[in-house]
Structures are given as C-alpha cells and as structure tokens.
C-alpha cells in the first residue's frame, strides 16, 4: 500500500484573460513574485492570455487577473479532493 500523498497546492486554477497590450512575461513574473504556488503557465498574445496555476489561494490570482482585463472560462479544481476520490 502506498503512503497517502500530500498535495502542497490544492487548487488547479485556469482562466483566460482578454484585454489590450497584455504581456505574458510580465503576468508570469507578477504571479511568481506575489502568489505562492507552482506549475505556472501564462501563455498567449497581447489580447488573450491563458493562465494555469496550482495555488492554495485561487481567488487572489483571479483578483489580479481581473485588473488586466475580462476574465472568463474560469476553472478551479480541488486536486486534493480528486486524489482522495481516486483512492476511495
């Protein structure tokens, strides 16, 4: 039997940001410097950026992204709950 794994960052947070003059590098750097998490992807162009991030505080990421433009296609999945479901 395998030991139960602890998930350091519970929420898989994904969303799209639609705006003007978006810079994926600036967004990436801001998220890394201001929010605790891992597995960050911030990819896109000046008008549309896709964010994927594992964090324990997804609402903070959403609040920041909302300052950049319209956010939509928001998905927040509880990876701890998923992991427990697979074991049960």
DRENTORSE-750821 format. One record per residue: chain; residue in one letter; residue number from 1; x, y, z of N, C-alpha, C, CB in turn. Coordinates in nm, 3 decimals. Glycine has a CB too. Layout:
residues N
node chain = A&resn = A&resi = NUM&nX = X&nY = Y&nZ = Z&caX = X&caY = Y&caZ = Z&cX = X&cY = Y&cZ = Z&cbX = X&cbY = Y&cbZ = Z
...
//
This chain:
residues 88
node chain = A&resn = X&resi = 1&nX = 0.083&nY = -0.118&nZ = 0.000&caX = 0.000&caY = 0.000&caZ = 0.000&cX = 0.088&cY = 0.124&cZ = 0.000&cbX = -0.095&cbY = 0.000&cbZ = 0.121
node chain = A&resn = X&resi = 2&nX = 0.056&nY = 0.220&nZ = -0.088&caX = 0.135&caY = 0.341&caZ = -0.098&cX = 0.094&cY = 0.440&cZ = 0.011&cbX = 0.120&cbY = 0.405&cbZ = -0.236
node chain = A&resn = X&resi = 3&nX = 0.192&nY = 0.518&nZ = 0.062&caX = 0.155&caY = 0.618&caZ = 0.161&cX = 0.072&cY = 0.728&cZ = 0.095&cbX = 0.282&cbY = 0.679&cbZ = 0.228
node chain = A&resn = X&resi = 4&nX = -0.018&nY = 0.787&nZ = 0.172&caX = -0.102&caY = 0.894&caZ = 0.120&cX = -0.015&cY = 1.015&cZ = 0.090&cbX = -0.215&cbY = 0.930&cbZ = 0.219
node chain = A&resn = X&resi = 5&nX = -0.030&nY = 1.070&nZ = -0.030&caX = 0.049&caY = 1.185&caZ = -0.069&cX = -0.023&cY = 1.313&cZ = -0.029&cbX = 0.077&cbY = 1.184&cbZ = -0.220
node chain = A&resn = X&resi = 6&nX = 0.056&nY = 1.409&nZ = 0.016&caX = 0.001&caY = 1.539&caZ = 0.050&cX = 0.018&cY = 1.630&cZ = -0.072&cbX = 0.071&cbY = 1.600&cbZ = 0.176
node chain = A&resn = X&resi = 7&nX = -0.086&nY = 1.705&nZ = -0.103&caX = -0.080&caY = 1.798&caZ = -0.214&cX = -0.047&cY = 1.935&cZ = -0.157&cbX = -0.215&cbY = 1.800&cbZ = -0.295
node chain = A&resn = X&resi = 8&nX = 0.068&nY = 1.988&nZ = -0.198&caX = 0.113&caY = 2.116&caZ = -0.144&cX = 0.022&cY = 2.231&cZ = -0.187&cbX = 0.257&cbY = 2.145&cbZ = -0.187
node chain = A&resn = X&resi = 9&nX = -0.015&nY = 2.231&nZ = -0.315&caX = -0.101&caY = 2.336&caZ = -0.368&cX = -0.229&cY = 2.272&cZ = -0.417&cbX = -0.031&cbY = 2.416&cbZ = -0.483
node chain = A&resn = X&resi = 10&nX = -0.337&nY = 2.303&nZ = -0.350&caX = -0.461&caY = 2.228&caZ = -0.362&cX = -0.541&cY = 2.258&cZ = -0.489&cbX = -0.546&cbY = 2.254&cbZ = -0.244
node chain = A&resn = X&resi = 11&nX = -0.540&nY = 2.383&nZ = -0.535&caX = -0.632&caY = 2.423&caZ = -0.642&cX = -0.562&cY = 2.443&cZ = -0.776&cbX = -0.704&cbY = 2.549&cbZ = -0.603
node chain = A&resn = X&resi = 12&nX = -0.609&nY = 2.369&nZ = -0.874&caX = -0.567&caY = 2.385&caZ = -1.013&cX = -0.654&cY = 2.497&cZ = -1.070&cbX = -0.582&cbY = 2.249&cbZ = -1.097
node chain = A&resn = X&resi = 13&nX = -0.593&nY = 2.612&nZ = -1.094&caX = -0.665&caY = 2.733&caZ = -1.133&cX = -0.635&cY = 2.764&cZ = -1.279&cbX = -0.626&cbY = 2.852&cbZ = -1.042
node chain = A&resn = X&resi = 14&nX = -0.741&nY = 2.774&nZ = -1.360&caX = -0.726&caY = 2.801&caZ = -1.502&cX = -0.825&cY = 2.909&cZ = -1.543&cbX = -0.747&cbY = 2.672&cbZ = -1.587
node chain = A&resn = X&resi = 15&nX = -0.782&nY = 2.998&nZ = -1.632&caX = -0.870&caY = 3.103&caZ = -1.682&cX = -0.810&cY = 3.167&cZ = -1.805&cbX = -0.897&cbY = 3.208&cbZ = -1.574
node chain = A&resn = X&resi = 16&nX = -0.893&nY = 3.244&nZ = -1.874&caX = -0.849&caY = 3.325&caZ = -1.986&cX = -0.864&cY = 3.471&cZ = -1.947&cbX = -0.929&cbY = 3.291&cbZ = -2.115
node chain = A&resn = X&resi = 17&nX = -0.768&nY = 3.553&nZ = -1.993&caX = -0.776&caY = 3.698&caZ = -1.976&cX = -0.782&cY = 3.759&cZ = -2.115&cbX = -0.654&cbY = 3.754&cbZ = -1.893
node chain = A&resn = X&resi = 18&nX = -0.885&nY = 3.839&nZ = -2.138&caX = -0.896&caY = 3.910&caZ = -2.264&cX = -0.878&cY = 4.058&cZ = -2.235&cbX = -1.033&cbY = 3.883&cbZ = -2.335
node chain = A&resn = X&resi = 19&nX = -0.786&nY = 4.122&nZ = -2.307&caX = -0.759&caY = 4.263&caZ = -2.281&cX = -0.678&cY = 4.324&cZ = -2.394&cbX = -0.685&cbY = 4.280&cbZ = -2.149
node chain = A&resn = X&resi = 20&nX = -0.609&nY = 4.430&nZ = -2.361&caX = -0.526&caY = 4.500&caZ = -2.458&cX = -0.385&cY = 4.513&cZ = -2.402&cbX = -0.585&cbY = 4.641&cbZ = -2.492
node chain = A&resn = X&resi = 21&nX = -0.286&nY = 4.500&nZ = -2.489&caX = -0.145&caY = 4.516&caZ = -2.451&cX = -0.105&cY = 4.424&cZ = -2.336&cbX = -0.118&cbY = 4.661&cbZ = -2.412
node chain = A&resn = X&resi = 22&nX = -0.158&nY = 4.302&nZ = -2.335&caX = -0.120&caY = 4.204&caZ = -2.234&cX = 0.021&cY = 4.155&cZ = -2.263&cbX = -0.221&cbY = 4.085&cbZ = -2.231
node chain = A&resn = X&resi = 23&nX = 0.096&nY = 4.129&nZ = -2.158&caX = 0.234&caY = 4.081&caZ = -2.172&cX = 0.250&cY = 3.955&cZ = -2.088&cbX = 0.337&cbY = 4.192&cbZ = -2.129
node chain = A&resn = X&resi = 24&nX = 0.262&nY = 3.841&nZ = -2.155&caX = 0.269&caY = 3.714&caZ = -2.081&cX = 0.387&cY = 3.708&cZ = -1.986&cbX = 0.275&cbY = 3.597&cbZ = -2.177
node chain = A&resn = X&resi = 25&nX = 0.499&nY = 3.768&nZ = -2.024&caX = 0.618&caY = 3.765&caZ = -1.936&cX = 0.594&cY = 3.847&cZ = -1.809&cbX = 0.741&cbY = 3.820&cbZ = -2.010
node chain = A&resn = X&resi = 26&nX = 0.533&nY = 3.965&nZ = -1.823&caX = 0.502&caY = 4.048&caZ = -1.706&cX = 0.402&cY = 3.979&cZ = -1.614&cbX = 0.448&cbY = 4.184&cbZ = -1.749
node chain = A&resn = X&resi = 27&nX = 0.301&nY = 3.917&nZ = -1.673&caX = 0.200&caY = 3.846&caZ = -1.594&cX = 0.264&cY = 3.729&cZ = -1.521&cbX = 0.085&cbY = 3.796&cbZ = -1.685
node chain = A&resn = X&resi = 28&nX = 0.345&nY = 3.653&nZ = -1.592&caX = 0.417&caY = 3.540&caZ = -1.533&cX = 0.501&cY = 3.586&cZ = -1.413&cbX = 0.508&cbY = 3.472&cbZ = -1.638
node chain = A&resn = X&resi = 29&nX = 0.580&nY = 3.692&nZ = -1.435&caX = 0.667&caY = 3.741&caZ = -1.328&cX = 0.587&cY = 3.790&cZ = -1.208&cbX = 0.756&cbY = 3.855&cbZ = -1.381
node chain = A&resn = X&resi = 30&nX = 0.477&nY = 3.861&nZ = -1.233&caX = 0.395&caY = 3.913&caZ = -1.124&cX = 0.338&cY = 3.799&cZ = -1.040&cbX = 0.281&cbY = 4.001&cbZ = -1.179
node chain = A&resn = X&resi = 31&nX = 0.285&nY = 3.699&nZ = -1.106&caX = 0.226&caY = 3.586&caZ = -1.033&cX = 0.332&cY = 3.514&cZ = -0.950&cbX = 0.159&cbY = 3.488&cbZ = -1.130
node chain = A&resn = X&resi = 32&nX = 0.448&nY = 3.489&nZ = -1.008&caX = 0.555&caY = 3.421&caZ = -0.934&cX = 0.601&cY = 3.501&cZ = -0.813&cbX = 0.673&cbY = 3.394&cbZ = -1.026
node chain = A&resn = X&resi = 33&nX = 0.610&nY = 3.634&nZ = -0.829&caX = 0.660&caY = 3.719&caZ = -0.721&cX = 0.557&cY = 3.746&cZ = -0.612&cbX = 0.706&cbY = 3.850&cbZ = -0.778
node chain = A&resn = X&resi = 34&nX = 0.428&nY = 3.734&nZ = -0.643&caX = 0.326&caY = 3.776&caZ = -0.548&cX = 0.234&cY = 3.667&cZ = -0.494&cbX = 0.243&cbY = 3.878&cbZ = -0.611
node chain = A&resn = X&resi = 35&nX = 0.235&nY = 3.550&nZ = -0.556&caX = 0.147&caY = 3.441&caZ = -0.512&cX = 0.226&cY = 3.313&cZ = -0.494&cbX = 0.033&cbY = 3.420&cbZ = -0.614
node chain = A&resn = X&resi = 36&nX = 0.189&nY = 3.236&nZ = -0.393&caX = 0.257&caY = 3.110&caZ = -0.366&cX = 0.187&cY = 3.000&cZ = -0.444&cbX = 0.257&cbY = 3.078&cbZ = -0.213
node chain = A&resn = X&resi = 37&nX = 0.266&nY = 2.922&nZ = -0.521&caX = 0.211&caY = 2.813&caZ = -0.598&cX = 0.316&cY = 2.752&cZ = -0.688&cbX = 0.092&cbY = 2.861&cbZ = -0.681
node chain = A&resn = X&resi = 38&nX = 0.271&nY = 2.669&nZ = -0.783&caX = 0.364&caY = 2.609&caZ = -0.879&cX = 0.292&cY = 2.574&cZ = -1.009&cbX = 0.430&cbY = 2.482&cbZ = -0.819
node chain = A&resn = X&resi = 39&nX = 0.367&nY = 2.520&nZ = -1.102&caX = 0.315&caY = 2.475&caZ = -1.232&cX = 0.249&cY = 2.590&cZ = -1.311&cbX = 0.213&cbY = 2.362&cbZ = -1.212
node chain = A&resn = X&resi = 40&nX = 0.310&nY = 2.708&nZ = -1.307&caX = 0.252&caY = 2.823&caZ = -1.375&cX = 0.274&cY = 2.819&cZ = -1.525&cbX = 0.311&cbY = 2.951&cbZ = -1.319
node chain = A&resn = X&resi = 41&nX = 0.166&nY = 2.842&nZ = -1.598&caX = 0.171&caY = 2.869&caZ = -1.741&cX = 0.094&cY = 2.998&cZ = -1.764&cbX = 0.111&cbY = 2.749&cbZ = -1.826
node chain = A&resn = X&resi = 42&nX = 0.158&nY = 3.093&nZ = -1.831&caX = 0.092&caY = 3.217&caZ = -1.872&cX = 0.131&cY = 3.237&cZ = -2.017&cbX = 0.134&cbY = 3.342&cbZ = -1.781
node chain = A&resn = X&resi = 43&nX = 0.043&nY = 3.197&nZ = -2.107&caX = 0.077&caY = 3.199&caZ = -2.250&cX = -0.032&cY = 3.268&cZ = -2.331&cbX = 0.100&cbY = 3.057&cbZ = -2.302
node chain = A&resn = X&resi = 44&nX = 0.011&nY = 3.332&nZ = -2.438&caX = -0.086&caY = 3.397&caZ = -2.525&cX = -0.023&cY = 3.511&cZ = -2.602&cbX = -0.204&cbY = 3.447&cbZ = -2.445
node chain = A&resn = X&resi = 45&nX = -0.106&nY = 3.612&nZ = -2.630&caX = -0.059&caY = 3.727&caZ = -2.706&cX = -0.109&cY = 3.855&cZ = -2.638&cbX = -0.108&cbY = 3.719&cbZ = -2.855
node chain = A&resn = X&resi = 46&nX = -0.105&nY = 3.967&nZ = -2.708&caX = -0.141&caY = 4.095&caZ = -2.648&cX = -0.289&cY = 4.108&cZ = -2.614&cbX = -0.102&cbY = 4.206&cbZ = -2.741
node chain = A&resn = X&resi = 47&nX = -0.373&nY = 4.021&nZ = -2.670&caX = -0.516&caY = 4.032&caZ = -2.649&cX = -0.579&cY = 3.917&cZ = -2.570&cbX = -0.584&cbY = 4.043&cbZ = -2.779
node chain = A&resn = X&resi = 48&nX = -0.507&nY = 3.804&nZ = -2.558&caX = -0.563&caY = 3.687&caZ = -2.489&cX = -0.451&cY = 3.607&cZ = -2.424&cbX = -0.642&cbY = 3.598&cbZ = -2.589
node chain = A&resn = X&resi = 49&nX = -0.464&nY = 3.586&nZ = -2.294&caX = -0.365&caY = 3.508&caZ = -2.217&cX = -0.438&cY = 3.395&cZ = -2.145&cbX = -0.289&cbY = 3.599&cbZ = -2.114
node chain = A&resn = X&resi = 50&nX = -0.381&nY = 3.277&nZ = -2.152&caX = -0.431&caY = 3.160&caZ = -2.077&cX = -0.343&cY = 3.144&cZ = -1.953&cbX = -0.429&cbY = 3.027&cbZ = -2.166
node chain = A&resn = X&resi = 51&nX = -0.408&nY = 3.133&nZ = -1.839&caX = -0.338&caY = 3.112&caZ = -1.712&cX = -0.370&cY = 2.973&cZ = -1.660&cbX = -0.377&cbY = 3.221&cbZ = -1.606
node chain = A&resn = X&resi = 52&nX = -0.267&nY = 2.905&nZ = -1.613&caX = -0.281&caY = 2.776&caZ = -1.544&cX = -0.186&cY = 2.782&cZ = -1.426&cbX = -0.250&cbY = 2.652&cbZ = -1.640
node chain = A&resn = X&resi = 53&nX = -0.238&nY = 2.759&nZ = -1.305&caX = -0.155&caY = 2.775&caZ = -1.186&cX = -0.210&cY = 2.689&cZ = -1.073&cbX = -0.147&cbY = 2.923&cbZ = -1.142
node chain = A&resn = X&resi = 54&nX = -0.120&nY = 2.625&nZ = -0.999&caX = -0.158&caY = 2.548&caZ = -0.880&cX = -0.129&cY = 2.637&cZ = -0.759&cbX = -0.079&cbY = 2.411&cbZ = -0.872
node chain = A&resn = X&resi = 55&nX = -0.231&nY = 2.662&nZ = -0.678&caX = -0.218&caY = 2.751&caZ = -0.562&cX = -0.319&cY = 2.712&cZ = -0.455&cbX = -0.236&cbY = 2.898&cbZ = -0.604
node chain = A&resn = X&resi = 56&nX = -0.299&nY = 2.762&nZ = -0.336&caX = -0.398&caY = 2.743&caZ = -0.229&cX = -0.492&cY = 2.863&cZ = -0.217&cbX = -0.327&cbY = 2.719&cbZ = -0.095
node chain = A&resn = X&resi = 57&nX = -0.467&nY = 2.969&nZ = -0.294&caX = -0.547&caY = 3.090&caZ = -0.287&cX = -0.586&cY = 3.138&cZ = -0.427&cbX = -0.471&cbY = 3.200&cbZ = -0.212
node chain = A&resn = X&resi = 58&nX = -0.669&nY = 3.061&nZ = -0.496&caX = -0.702&caY = 3.096&caZ = -0.634&cX = -0.772&cY = 3.231&cZ = -0.647&cbX = -0.789&cbY = 2.989&cbZ = -0.694
node chain = A&resn = X&resi = 59&nX = -0.847&nY = 3.272&nZ = -0.544&caX = -0.918&caY = 3.400&caZ = -0.551&cX = -0.823&cY = 3.518&cZ = -0.567&cbX = -1.003&cbY = 3.419&cbZ = -0.427
node chain = A&resn = X&resi = 60&nX = -0.701&nY = 3.507&nZ = -0.512&caX = -0.604&caY = 3.615&caZ = -0.528&cX = -0.557&cY = 3.625&cZ = -0.673&cbX = -0.484&cbY = 3.593&cbZ = -0.435
node chain = A&resn = X&resi = 61&nX = -0.538&nY = 3.511&nZ = -0.737&caX = -0.499&caY = 3.510&caZ = -0.878&cX = -0.611&cY = 3.571&cZ = -0.963&cbX = -0.467&cbY = 3.365&cbZ = -0.926
node chain = A&resn = X&resi = 62&nX = -0.736&nY = 3.533&nZ = -0.933&caX = -0.850&caY = 3.588&caZ = -1.007&cX = -0.860&cY = 3.739&cZ = -0.989&cbX = -0.980&cbY = 3.521&cbZ = -0.961
node chain = A&resn = X&resi = 63&nX = -0.841&nY = 3.787&nZ = -0.866&caX = -0.848&caY = 3.931&caZ = -0.842&cX = -0.742&cY = 4.005&cZ = -0.923&cbX = -0.829&cbY = 3.961&cbZ = -0.692
node chain = A&resn = X&resi = 64&nX = -0.621&nY = 3.954&nZ = -0.925&caX = -0.514&caY = 4.017&caZ = -1.003&cX = -0.547&cY = 4.015&cZ = -1.152&cbX = -0.379&cbY = 3.946&cbZ = -0.978
node chain = A&resn = X&resi = 65&nX = -0.584&nY = 3.900&nZ = -1.203&caX = -0.611&caY = 3.887&caZ = -1.347&cX = -0.724&cY = 3.979&cZ = -1.390&cbX = -0.644&cbY = 3.742&cbZ = -1.382
node chain = A&resn = X&resi = 66&nX = -0.822&nY = 4.000&nZ = -1.301&caX = -0.934&caY = 4.088&caZ = -1.334&cX = -0.888&cY = 4.232&cZ = -1.357&cbX = -1.040&cbY = 4.084&cbZ = -1.223
node chain = A&resn = X&resi = 67&nX = -0.776&nY = 4.271&nZ = -1.294&caX = -0.723&caY = 4.406&caZ = -1.313&cX = -0.663&cY = 4.423&cZ = -1.452&cbX = -0.618&cbY = 4.438&cbZ = -1.207
node chain = A&resn = X&resi = 68&nX = -0.638&nY = 4.312&nZ = -1.523&caX = -0.573&caY = 4.317&caZ = -1.654&cX = -0.672&cY = 4.319&cZ = -1.769&cbX = -0.481&cbY = 4.198&cbZ = -1.669
node chain = A&resn = X&resi = 69&nX = -0.794&nY = 4.273&nZ = -1.744&caX = -0.895&caY = 4.266&caZ = -1.850&cX = -1.010&cY = 4.179&cZ = -1.806&cbX = -0.833&cbY = 4.213&cbZ = -1.980
node chain = A&resn = X&resi = 70&nX = -1.089&nY = 4.137&nZ = -1.902&caX = -1.203&caY = 4.050&caZ = -1.873&cX = -1.152&cY = 3.908&cZ = -1.852&cbX = -1.309&cbY = 4.054&cbZ = -1.989
node chain = A&resn = X&resi = 71&nX = -1.201&nY = 3.842&nZ = -1.747&caX = -1.162&caY = 3.703&caZ = -1.723&cX = -1.282&cY = 3.614&cZ = -1.747&cbX = -1.107&cbY = 3.683&cbZ = -1.578
node chain = A&resn = X&resi = 72&nX = -1.257&nY = 3.497&nZ = -1.806&caX = -1.365&caY = 3.402&caZ = -1.833&cX = -1.307&cY = 3.263&cZ = -1.850&cbX = -1.444&cbY = 3.443&cbZ = -1.960
node chain = A&resn = X&resi = 73&nX = -1.394&nY = 3.167&nZ = -1.876&caX = -1.357&caY = 3.025&caZ = -1.880&cX = -1.277&cY = 2.986&cZ = -1.756&cbX = -1.274&cbY = 2.994&cbZ = -2.008
node chain = A&resn = X&resi = 74&nX = -1.329&nY = 3.029&nZ = -1.642&caX = -1.262&caY = 3.005&caZ = -1.514&cX = -1.291&cY = 2.863&cZ = -1.466&cbX = -1.307&cbY = 3.110&cbZ = -1.407
node chain = A&resn = X&resi = 75&nX = -1.185&nY = 2.789&nZ = -1.436&caX = -1.198&caY = 2.653&caZ = -1.383&cX = -1.106&cY = 2.643&cZ = -1.262&cbX = -1.162&cbY = 2.544&cbZ = -1.492
node chain = A&resn = X&resi = 76&nX = -1.164&nY = 2.606&nZ = -1.149&caX = -1.085&caY = 2.583&caZ = -1.028&cX = -1.118&cY = 2.443&cZ = -0.980&cbX = -1.113&cbY = 2.691&cbZ = -0.917
node chain = A&resn = X&resi = 77&nX = -1.019&nY = 2.356&nZ = -0.985&caX = -1.040&caY = 2.217&caZ = -0.945&cX = -0.963&cY = 2.188&cZ = -0.817&cbX = -0.997&cbY = 2.119&cbZ = -1.057
node chain = A&resn = X&resi = 78&nX = -1.028&nY = 2.118&nZ = -0.727&caX = -0.968&caY = 2.079&caZ = -0.600&cX = -0.892&cY = 1.948&cZ = -0.620&cbX = -1.078&cbY = 2.065&cbZ = -0.487
node chain = A&resn = X&resi = 79&nX = -0.762&nY = 1.958&nZ = -0.634&caX = -0.681&caY = 1.839&caZ = -0.665&cX = -0.673&cY = 1.743&cZ = -0.547&cbX = -0.540&cbY = 1.882&cbZ = -0.706
node chain = A&resn = X&resi = 80&nX = -0.684&nY = 1.794&nZ = -0.424&caX = -0.685&caY = 1.706&caZ = -0.307&cX = -0.809&cY = 1.619&cZ = -0.308&cbX = -0.678&cbY = 1.789&cbZ = -0.177
node chain = A&resn = X&resi = 81&nX = -0.922&nY = 1.678&nZ = -0.339&caX = -1.047&caY = 1.603&caZ = -0.346&cX = -1.040&cY = 1.497&cZ = -0.457&cbX = -1.166&cbY = 1.698&cbZ = -0.371
node chain = A&resn = X&resi = 82&nX = -0.983&nY = 1.535&nZ = -0.571&caX = -0.969&caY = 1.440&caZ = -0.681&cX = -0.880&cY = 1.322&cZ = -0.639&cbX = -0.910&cbY = 1.510&cbZ = -0.805
node chain = A&resn = X&resi = 83&nX = -0.771&nY = 1.352&nZ = -0.572&caX = -0.679&caY = 1.247&caZ = -0.530&cX = -0.744&cY = 1.151&cZ = -0.432&cbX = -0.555&cbY = 1.308&cbZ = -0.466
node chain = A&resn = X&resi = 84&nX = -0.822&nY = 1.204&nZ = -0.340&caX = -0.892&caY = 1.118&caZ = -0.244&cX = -0.997&cY = 1.032&cZ = -0.314&cbX = -0.958&cbY = 1.202&cbZ = -0.133
node chain = A&resn = X&resi = 85&nX = -1.060&nY = 1.087&nZ = -0.416&caX = -1.159&caY = 1.012&caZ = -0.491&cX = -1.099&cY = 0.894&cZ = -0.564&cbX = -1.228&cbY = 1.102&cbZ = -0.590
node chain = A&resn = X&resi = 86&nX = -0.979&nY = 0.911&nZ = -0.614&caX = -0.912&caY = 0.802&caZ = -0.684&cX = -0.873&cY = 0.691&cZ = -0.587&cbX = -0.788&cbY = 0.854&cbZ = -0.759
node chain = A&resn = X&resi = 87&nX = -0.846&nY = 0.725&nZ = -0.464&caX = -0.806&caY = 0.624&caZ = -0.368&cX = -0.925&cY = 0.553&cZ = -0.307&cbX = -0.724&cbY = 0.686&cbZ = -0.259
node chain = A&resn = X&resi = 88&nX = -1.042&nY = 0.618&nZ = -0.314&caX = -1.159&caY = 0.561&caZ = -0.245&cX = -1.240&cY = 0.476&cZ = -0.338&cbX = -1.246&cbY = 0.671&cbZ = -0.186
//
